[in-house]
């Protein structure tokens, strides 16, 4: 039976990583209001978001661990299925940032970021794909970034991870489509969303702390879109089963610019993007 053209949230079960705040927290609340039960994952306490979501009358489970923990991910499907019996939606939202040029950062920090941003997405997908495939219709939603479309200086590690999420998601989508799977894949590219990821970025040992704080502050001024509005666009894209979801007018504009000038785009925007 072909999968429905529109995805139904009511009485489904969504697993959301990075759900303690930002886009992940906003997604949890938005889905709860649509009647979707939730399994929330984060290394930070989940109680505030879980309480708000449960007020909508849905079942909510909390799973507190670092998404870089491979053993915890492997054990998660059993815990979620024991609590909720099924999974219809997986949203891989958790992510971290690393400040510094490629020469400044150390490889251990680069590996840490890839473990969370890329391997966390891959491992969560591997862990939950069997459960998702047992549904009449299911969805995998992987959050890349506008930095998975264009790559600014000072973001070698982060851009590498988000380009990797993009490549993984597109190839997986094509594999699932070829086999007629009920599971669809949506790839999300948010633009400047007002979250704490820049403020919480790990700093390279070679960076001047005062200068780094100034640069992060300048960067945060460009983050205009509220997480709730970003979540609303993502939920709309999931419902429509869109394969590619651009979030924010800046993401739409920069996507067009990169496709028009794939080599020279940075020369046109660096004055706006560099603190």
C-alpha positions, 0 to 999 in steps of 0.5 A: 500500500502506498504511503499517504500523501500527508503525514498524520500526527495524531496518535503517532509517536515522535522521538525528538533529540535535542528536545530540552529547548530551542527548535527541539523543544518548540517541535515537542510542544507543536507536535503535542498540540497536534496529538502526537505522543513524545519520546524526548531525548537530551543531555539536559533536563527535559522536565520543563518541556515534558510538562508543557507537552503533557498538558496537551493530553499526550503521553511523554517519556523522558530519556536523558543522555548525551547523543554521543553515547552509542550504547545509550542510543542502542538501548533507546528503541527498547525503552521507547517501544516499552513506553509507547509501543510504536514509533512513527516519527524520528526527528534528529535535531541534537547538535553542537558547535565548535568555534575556531578556524581549522588551524585553531581547533584540535582534532579531538574536538572535531571528532566530538562534534562529528560524533554528536552532529553526524554519528548521532543522526546515523546511529539514531536512524539505524536504531529506529529504522526497523520500528519505523518500517513497521508502520503504514506511514513513517517519517525521518526528519534530519536537521542539517543547517544553512551551513549544510548548503554553504560553508563559511570560514571558521565553521570547518567542523560544523559545516562538515557535519551538516554537509555529511547529514545532508549527503546521508539523508539524501542517499537514504531517501533514495534507497527507501524510495527505491524499495517502496518503503513507507518511511520518508526522509525530510532534510531540514536546513534552518537559517538564522534561528534564535537558539543557544547553540552559538552561545554554548559552542566549544571554544578552540584552545587557541582562541582568545576568549574575549574575542570569541565572546565578541564574535559569538555576540555579533553572530547571535544578533543575526539570529532573528527567527524564533524557534516556535516559528521555525518549528511551525515551518518544520511541522508544515513540511513534515505534514506535507512530506516535503523532502527538503525543508528550508526554514527562514527567508535567509535560508531560501535566499542563500540556497538560491545564491549558492546554486547560482554561484557555487564557487563565488557565493562567499565573495558576495555575502562575507561582509554580512556573515563575518563578525 
